C-alpha cells in the first residue's frame, strides 16, 4: 500500500514533544501524571481524530474550527489505474496525519500571464504533482450531530490545471462564520482525467474520457458516507465551483451517476452549456498517440509511460488541431465527453437536464471576466488599442453583428476607452451569455428555482486595470481577503465579503440566497430576468443589457 508523504503540523510536533518531556520526568511521578493528562486533553482538543471508512485521520483545530486536509477518498491513479474509473482507497492502520495538504494532480501549465500578475489572487499552490491525487479537505465548526449544510468546492482551471490547495480556498472562515461544513476536492485533470480512448478498440478504456468527473462522483459518495462524522448533513449538500469548477458543476447536473449526491448547485463564471462530442475527443486522442509514436492497439503502453512524458505531448497534440471561432468556449481542450452513458447529452443544450429538475441553482459571474485573459496584451493593458483593432477582434467572435454590438456599447458608455469596451464585449461573448443561457433554460423548466448574480466590485490593483475580472469574487465567497495582495483591498471590501459568504451559505442552507445582509432577491424568470449586482451597494437589476441579450445568444449558439 502506498502511503502519502506528509509533514507534521507544528502544533502536533509541539504536543508530542511536550508529552515526551513530561513522561521523562520520572522523579516527579504525581506531577507527571497530571501533566500527561492535561497535555493529552490538549492534544485531543487541538488534534481531533475522526474515523473514516478507510481508517482514522488526525486533523487540527484553529480559529474556532477543525481542519482535515489531504484525506484520501480514492486510490492512486498511477499504473494500471491510469485512465480507469477511480477506486476507493485501501484501508490503513493507525492514525493518518491530515494536518497539511497532500500534493496535487498532474496538470497542464496555466496560460501565459503578465509577470506582475503571477500571484494576483494570492500565493499559488506549488506542492508536488503526482497521480496519488484523489484527496479532499474538510473544514467544520464542530464534530457533533448538528447536521450542518455541506458545501463541496470544485476548483477552477478549465479541467486542465489548478488544485483545491490554494489559500484562497481555505474553508475555515466560511465554515466557522456561517456554521457550514466546507469540502474541497482534488481530482484528475487534463490528459489524465479526460483522454478519450473509448473509440480506439480497447474496452478497458471505455470511460477514460470522463475519468476526471467520475472522480468527482466518488468524492461526493465519500461526502454522503462521511458528512455526519464531520458535523454535516448528507441530505443537504451543495456543489459550487468557479471557472472550470463551474463547468464541473454543470457536468454533474447532467450526470445520472451523480443523481442524489447533491441537492443544490452554484455555478460561478463557468456555465457550460455544451461539452465535446466523441468525434472531437477522438481526434484529440489520435493526435496524442501520434505524438507518442503509438498505435491504437498499443493503448496499454500509455499506462507505463512516465507522467511527465504524457504532460509533454499535450500542447503539441492540441496544436495540430484547428482553432475554433470562440477560443474560450470551443477549443480542443481536455474535458468531459458526451458519451451517451455517463453524460447522455449536453448539460444545457437544447434544454436544462431533467435529471436535475429538483436542484435549485445559483449562477453568475464577474462583470469584467475577460480583463485577466486580455492582460498579457500590452495594447489592452496600457489602454492604447485602437477602435479598428477592437472591431477586428469583435468581428472574429460576432461576425456580421459586430457593428451593432459595438454601437450599443458605445452608446451605453461613450466615455469608455476602446480597451474597456473590448473587455466588456469579450466578457459577454465568452462568459455572460453562457450564464444567461443556463439561467433561461433552467427557469423554463419551472421546477426548482434559479437565481442569477453579477459580481461588479472592481479591484483597485494596478490602477484598476483588472476591473471586476475573472476570479475576483473567490476570496469574497471564502472570506479569505487576508490572503490576497494589499493592492486589492479598499474600504468596504471586508463588509462585502461578509455579505457574499453569508449569501452563499444561505443558499446552501435553505436553497435560497435570501438573507438580511442583501436586498430582496427575486428568483430568475423569463418574464423578469432579475440579476443581483454584488458591489459595495448591492442592488437588483432586471434584464441588464437586454437589448443585446438575444444577439449574444445567437453568437454563442449559431
C-alpha positions in Angstrom: 0.0 0.0 0.0 1.3 3.4 -1.0 1.4 6.0 1.8 1.3 9.7 1.1 4.2 11.7 2.5 3.2 14.4 4.8 4.8 17.0 7.1 3.7 17.0 10.6 2.0 20.2 11.7 4.0 22.4 14.2 1.2 22.2 16.7 1.2 18.4 16.7 5.0 18.3 17.0 4.9 20.6 19.9 2.3 18.5 21.7 4.3 15.3 21.0 7.5 16.9 22.3 5.8 18.1 25.5 4.3 14.7 26.1 7.7 13.1 25.8 9.3 15.6 28.1 6.6 15.1 30.7 6.9 11.3 30.6 10.7 11.6 31.0 10.4 13.4 34.4 10.2 10.1 36.4 11.3 11.9 39.6 8.0 13.8 39.7 5.5 11.0 39.2 2.5 12.7 40.5 3.1 15.9 38.6 3.9 13.9 35.5 0.6 12.1 35.6 -1.2 15.4 35.9 0.9 16.9 33.1 0.3 14.0 30.8 -3.5 14.1 31.4 -3.5 17.8 30.7 -1.4 17.5 27.6 -3.5 14.6 26.4 -6.7 16.6 26.7 -5.0 19.5 24.9 -3.8 17.1 22.1 -7.4 15.8 21.7 -8.7 19.3 21.6 -6.2 20.6 19.0 -5.6 17.4 17.1 -9.1 15.8 16.7 -9.3 12.3 15.3 -12.1 11.1 13.1 -12.8 7.5 12.0 -13.4 7.2 8.2 -14.3 4.1 6.3 -10.7 3.6 5.3 -9.1 4.5 8.7 -8.6 7.1 11.3 -7.3 10.6 10.5 -6.0 13.4 12.7 -6.7 17.0 11.9 -6.0 20.3 13.5 -8.1 22.8 15.4 -7.6 26.5 14.8 -9.6 29.7 14.6 -12.6 28.0 16.1 -12.9 25.2 13.6 -11.4 21.9 12.7 -9.5 21.2 9.5 -8.7 17.9 7.9 -6.5 18.1 4.8 -5.4 15.6 2.2 -7.9 12.9 3.0 -7.7 10.1 0.6 -11.1 9.4 -1.0 -9.7 7.3 -3.8 -6.7 5.0 -4.5 -3.7 6.1 -6.5 -4.5 6.6 -10.2 -1.0 5.6 -11.4 0.0 2.5 -13.3 -2.9 0.1 -14.1 -5.3 2.6 -12.6 -4.4 5.4 -15.1 -7.4 6.4 -17.3 -9.6 3.9 -15.3 -12.6 4.8 -13.2 -11.5 5.7 -9.7 -11.3 3.1 -6.9 -11.8 3.5 -3.2 -8.6 3.7 -1.2 -7.1 0.7 0.6 -7.7 0.8 4.4 -4.8 1.9 6.6 -3.7 1.1 10.1 -3.1 3.6 12.8 -3.9 7.3 12.6 -3.0 9.1 9.4 -2.0 12.8 9.6 -4.5 15.1 7.9 -3.0 18.4 9.1 -1.5 19.5 5.8 -2.2 19.4 2.0 -1.0 16.3 0.2 0.0 17.4 -3.3 -1.9 18.0 -6.5 -2.9 16.3 -9.7 -0.6 16.3 -12.8 -1.7 19.2 -14.9 -1.0 21.5 -17.8 0.6 24.8 -17.3 -1.7 27.8 -17.0 -1.9 30.2 -19.9 0.9 32.7 -20.0 0.3 35.8 -17.9 2.0 39.2 -17.2 4.8 38.6 -14.6 3.3 41.1 -12.2 0.0 39.1 -12.1 1.6 35.8 -11.2 0.3 35.9 -7.7 -2.5 38.4 -8.3 -5.0 36.5 -6.2 -2.6 35.4 -3.5 0.0 32.6 -3.1 -0.2 29.8 -5.7 -0.1 26.1 -5.0 3.5 24.8 -5.6 3.1 21.4 -4.0 4.5 18.5 -6.0 2.3 16.8 -8.5 1.5 13.0 -8.6 -1.1 10.5 -9.6 -1.9 9.6 -6.0 -4.0 12.7 -6.1 -7.6 11.8 -5.1 -7.7 13.8 -1.9 -10.1 16.2 -0.3 -10.1 18.7 2.6 -12.8 19.3 5.2 -13.4 22.3 7.4 -16.1 22.1 10.1 -17.1 24.2 13.1 -17.9 21.0 15.1 -17.5 17.3 15.2 -21.0 16.8 16.6 -24.5 15.9 15.4 -25.5 19.4 14.3 -26.2 18.3 10.7 -24.9 21.4 9.1 -25.2 22.2 5.4 -22.3 20.8 3.4 -20.6 22.9 0.7 -18.4 21.0 -1.7 -16.0 23.2 -3.7 -14.8 22.3 -7.2 -11.7 24.3 -8.1 -11.2 26.2 -11.4 -8.6 25.6 -14.1 -10.6 24.6 -17.2 -10.4 20.9 -16.4 -6.7 21.2 -17.1 -4.9 22.7 -14.1 -5.5 24.1 -10.6 -6.0 22.4 -7.2 -8.1 22.6 -4.1 -5.0 23.6 -2.1 -5.0 27.3 -2.9 -5.0 29.6 0.2 -8.0 31.4 -1.4 -10.0 28.2 -1.0 -9.2 27.8 2.7 -12.7 27.0 4.1 -12.1 27.7 7.7 -13.7 31.1 7.9 -16.6 30.2 5.6 -17.3 27.2 7.8 -16.8 28.9 11.2 -18.6 32.2 10.5 -21.6 30.6 8.7 -21.9 27.3 10.6 -21.4 25.1 7.5 -19.1 22.2 6.6 -16.8 23.0 3.7 -15.2 20.3 1.5 -12.7 21.0 -1.3 -11.8 18.3 -3.9 -8.7 17.4 -5.8 -9.2 15.1 -8.9 -7.6 14.1 -12.2 -7.1 16.8 -14.8 -6.1 17.3 -18.3 -4.9 14.3 -20.2 -5.0 12.2 -17.1 -8.7 12.9 -16.5 -10.1 13.3 -20.0 -8.1 11.4 -22.6 -11.0 9.8 -24.6 -9.7 6.4 -25.8 -13.2 4.9 -26.0 -13.3 4.6 -29.7 -9.9 3.1 -30.3 -10.8 -0.6 -29.8 -9.8 -1.4 -26.2 -12.9 -1.7 -24.0 -10.8 -1.3 -20.8 -10.7 2.4 -21.6 -14.4 2.9 -22.3 -14.8 5.6 -19.7 -11.3 7.2 -19.9 -12.7 10.4 -21.3 -14.7 11.1 -18.2 -12.4 9.7 -15.6 -12.0 13.2 -14.0 -15.7 13.7 -13.4 -16.0 10.1 -12.2 -13.5 11.2 -9.5 -15.9 13.9 -8.5 -18.7 11.4 -8.2 -16.6 9.2 -6.0 -15.8 12.3 -3.9 -19.5 13.1 -3.5 -20.1 9.5 -2.5 -17.4 9.9 0.2 -19.2 13.0 1.4 -22.5 11.2 1.6 -20.9 8.5 3.7 -18.9 10.7 5.9 -20.6 14.1 6.2 -22.3 13.2 9.6 -18.9 12.3 11.1 -17.8 15.9 10.5 -21.0 17.5 11.8 -22.6 17.8 8.4 -25.9 16.7 6.8 -25.5 14.2 3.9 -29.1 15.2 2.9 -28.1 18.9 2.4 -25.1 19.0 0.1 -24.4 22.0 -2.2 -21.8 21.8 -5.0 -20.2 25.1 -6.0 -17.3 25.9 -8.3 -15.7 28.7 -10.2 -14.4 28.9 -13.8 -13.6 25.3 -14.7 -15.2 24.4 -11.4 -18.4 25.9 -12.7 -18.1 23.6 -15.7 -17.7 20.7 -13.3 -20.9 21.7 -11.6 -22.6 21.9 -15.0 -21.4 18.4 -15.8 -22.6 16.9 -12.5 -26.1 18.5 -13.1 -26.3 16.4 -16.2 -24.8 13.1 -14.9 -27.3 10.3 -13.9 -24.5 8.8 -11.8 -24.4 11.9 -9.6 -28.2 12.0 -9.0 -29.0 12.2 -5.3 -25.4 13.0 -4.3 -26.1 16.8 -4.1 -29.1 18.9 -3.6 -28.2 22.5 -4.7 -25.7 23.9 -7.1 -23.8 27.2 -7.6 -22.1 27.9 -11.0 -19.6 30.8 -10.8 -18.1 32.1 -14.1 -18.1 28.7 -15.7 -21.5 27.8 -17.0 -21.1 25.0 -19.5 -23.9 24.7 -22.0 -22.2 22.1 -24.2 -19.2 19.7 -23.9 -17.2 18.0 -26.6 -18.6 15.1 -28.6 -16.7 11.9 -29.4 -15.7 12.9 -32.9 -13.7 15.8 -31.5 -12.3 14.0 -28.5 -11.2 11.0 -30.6 -9.3 13.3 -32.9 -7.5 14.7 -29.9 -6.7 11.2 -28.6 -5.4 10.3 -32.1 -3.2 13.4 -32.0 -1.8 12.3 -28.6 -1.0 8.8 -29.9 0.8 10.3 -32.9 2.9 12.5 -30.7 3.9 9.4 -28.7 4.5 7.2 -31.7 1.9 4.7 -30.6 -0.9 2.9 -32.5 -4.4 2.2 -31.4 -3.6 -1.4 -30.5 -0.9 -0.1 -28.0 -3.1 1.7 -25.5 -1.9 -0.4 -22.6 1.6 1.2 -23.1 0.1 4.6 -22.1 -0.2 3.3 -18.5 3.5 2.6 -18.3 4.8 5.9 -19.6 6.2 8.5 -17.1 3.6 11.1 -16.3 6.0 13.8 -17.5 6.0 12.2 -21.0 2.2 12.5 -21.2 2.3 16.1 -20.0 4.9 16.9 -22.7 2.6 15.9 -25.6 -0.5 17.8 -24.6 0.3 21.2 -26.1 1.9 19.7 -29.4 -1.2 17.5 -29.8 -3.6 20.3 -29.4 -1.5 22.5 -31.8 -2.1 20.1 -34.6 -5.9 20.6 -34.5 -7.8 23.6 -35.9 -8.6 26.6 -33.8 -12.3 27.4 -33.2 -14.1 30.7 -33.7 -14.8 31.1 -30.0 -11.4 30.2 -28.4 -12.6 30.3 -24.8 -15.7 28.2 -25.5 -14.8 25.5 -28.0 -11.1 24.7 -28.2 -9.6 21.2 -28.4 -9.1 21.0 -24.6 -9.4 18.0 -22.4 -12.7 17.9 -20.6 -15.9 16.0 -20.2 -17.1 13.9 -23.1 -20.7 13.4 -24.3 -20.6 9.7 -24.4 -24.3 8.7 -24.3 -23.8 7.0 -20.9 -22.1 8.9 -18.1 -23.0 12.1 -19.9 -26.0 11.2 -22.1 -26.3 14.7 -23.5 -25.1 18.3 -23.3 -25.8 19.9 -19.9 -27.9 22.8 -21.1 -28.4 22.3 -24.8 -31.0 22.3 -26.1 -32.6 22.4 -22.6 -31.8 22.0 -19.0 -31.3 18.4 -17.9 -34.5 16.8 -16.5 -32.5 14.7 -14.0 -31.7 17.9 -12.0 -35.1 19.4 -12.2 -35.3 19.4 -8.4 -32.0 21.1 -7.9 -32.1 24.9 -7.1 -29.3 26.7 -9.0 -27.5 30.0 -8.5 -25.5 31.1 -11.5 -23.5 34.2 -12.5 -20.0 35.7 -12.9 -17.9 38.8 -12.7 -18.7 41.9 -14.7 -15.4 42.1 -16.5 -14.4 38.4 -16.8 -12.1 38.8 -19.7 -9.8 41.5 -18.2 -7.4 38.9 -16.8 -7.3 37.0 -20.1 -6.6 40.1 -22.1 -4.0 41.4 -19.6 -1.0 39.9 -21.5 -1.8 42.1 -24.5 0.1 45.3 -23.9 -2.3 47.3 -26.1 -5.2 46.3 -23.9 -3.2 46.6 -20.6 -2.0 50.0 -21.4 -5.3 51.1 -22.9 -3.8 52.0 -26.3 -5.7 49.6 -28.5 -7.4 51.3 -31.5 -11.1 51.3 -32.4 -10.2 49.5 -35.6 -8.4 46.7 -33.8 -11.3 46.3 -31.3 -13.7 45.9 -34.2 -11.5 43.3 -35.9 -11.4 41.2 -32.7 -15.1 41.5 -32.0 -15.8 40.5 -35.6 -13.8 37.4 -35.1 -16.3 36.4 -32.5 -19.5 38.1 -33.5 -19.2 38.2 -37.3 -21.8 40.4 -39.0 -23.3 41.5 -35.7 -20.1 43.2 -34.5 -21.0 46.7 -35.7 -24.4 46.5 -33.9 -22.8 45.3 -30.7 -20.0 48.0 -30.8 -22.6 50.7 -31.4 -24.7 49.5 -28.4 -21.7 49.6 -26.0 -20.5 52.9 -27.3 -23.9 54.4 -26.6 -24.1 52.8 -23.2 -20.8 54.3 -22.1 -19.5 56.9 -24.5 -16.5 57.8 -22.3 -15.1 54.2 -22.1 -11.8 53.6 -23.8 -11.7 51.0 -26.7 -9.8 48.6 -24.5 -12.5 48.7 -21.8 -15.2 48.1 -24.4 -13.3 45.2 -25.8 -13.1 43.7 -22.2 -16.9 44.2 -21.8 -17.8 42.6 -25.1 -15.5 39.6 -24.8 -16.7 39.1 -21.2 -20.2 38.9 -22.6 -19.3 36.6 -25.5 -17.1 34.2 -23.5 -18.9 34.1 -20.2 -22.1 36.1 -19.6 -24.0 34.6 -22.5 -23.5 31.0 -21.2 -24.7 32.0 -17.7 -27.7 33.6 -19.3 -28.5 30.6 -21.4 -28.1 28.3 -18.3 -30.5 30.5 -16.3 -33.0 30.8 -19.1 -33.1 27.1 -19.8 -33.2 26.2 -16.1 -36.0 28.7 -15.4 -38.0 27.4 -18.4 -38.3 24.0 -16.7 -40.4 25.7 -14.0 -39.4 23.1 -11.4 -36.7 24.3 -9.0 -35.8 28.0 -8.8 -32.7 29.6 -10.3 -31.1 32.8 -9.1 -28.7 35.0 -11.2 -26.0 37.4 -9.9 -23.3 39.6 -11.3 -20.2 40.4 -9.1 -19.5 44.0 -10.0 -16.9 45.0 -7.4 -13.7 46.3 -9.0 -10.3 45.7 -7.6 -8.1 48.9 -7.3 -5.0 46.9 -8.1 -2.8 48.0 -11.0 -4.6 51.3 -11.3 -7.9 49.5 -11.8 -6.9 47.7 -15.0 -8.3 44.4 -13.9 -11.7 45.8 -13.1 -14.1 43.1 -11.9 -12.1 40.4 -13.5 -12.5 36.6 -13.6 -11.8 35.1 -10.2 -12.0 38.4 -8.3 -15.1 37.1 -6.3 -13.5 33.9 -5.0 -11.9 35.4 -1.8 -15.2 37.1 -1.1 -17.0 33.8 -1.2 -14.5 32.1 1.1 -13.9 35.2 3.2 -10.2 35.0 2.5 -9.4 38.6 1.6 -6.5 38.4 4.1 -4.5 36.1 1.7 -4.6 38.4 -1.4 -2.4 41.4 -2.0 -2.9 44.6 -0.2 -3.4 46.3 -3.6 -6.8 44.6 -4.0 -8.2 45.9 -0.7 -10.2 49.1 -0.4 -12.7 50.4 2.2 -15.8 48.2 2.3 -14.2 45.1 0.8 -14.5 43.1 4.0 -18.1 44.1 4.5 -18.9 42.9 1.0 -17.0 39.6 1.8 -19.2 39.2 4.9 -22.3 39.6 2.7 -21.2 37.4 -0.1 -20.0 34.5 2.0 -23.3 34.7 4.1 -25.3 34.7 0.9 -23.6 31.6 -0.5 -24.0 29.9 2.9 -27.7 30.9 3.0 -28.3 29.3 -0.4 -26.6 26.1 0.8 -28.7 26.1 3.9 -32.1 26.9 2.5 -32.0 26.7 -1.3 -32.4 30.5 -1.5 -29.7 33.2 -1.2 -32.1 35.5 0.8 -30.6 36.9 4.0 -30.7 40.1 5.9 -27.4 41.4 4.6 -28.6 41.9 1.0 -31.7 43.4 -0.6 -34.7 41.2 -1.6 -33.5 39.0 -4.4 -36.3 37.5 -6.6 -35.8 34.3 -8.4 -34.8 34.5 -12.1 -37.7 34.1 -14.5 -38.1 34.6 -18.3 -40.6 37.4 -17.5 -38.3 39.5 -15.3 -34.7 38.1 -15.6 -33.7 39.6 -12.2 -29.9 39.8 -11.6 -28.4 40.7 -8.2 -25.5 43.0 -8.7 -23.0 42.5 -5.9 -20.9 45.5 -5.1 -20.3 47.9 -2.2 -24.0 48.7 -2.6 -25.9 45.6 -3.7 -29.0 46.0 -6.0 -31.3 44.1 -8.3 -31.4 44.9 -12.0 -34.0 43.5 -14.4 -32.5 42.1 -17.6 -29.4 44.3 -17.8 -28.2 44.7 -21.4 -31.4 43.0 -22.5 -31.2 44.9 -25.8 -28.3 42.8 -26.9 -29.0 39.6 -25.0 -30.6 37.9 -28.0 -27.7 38.9 -30.2 -25.1 37.4 -27.9 -27.2 34.2 -27.6 -27.2 33.9 -31.3 -23.4 34.4 -31.4 -22.9 31.7 -28.8 -25.2 29.1 -30.3 -25.0 29.9 -34.0 
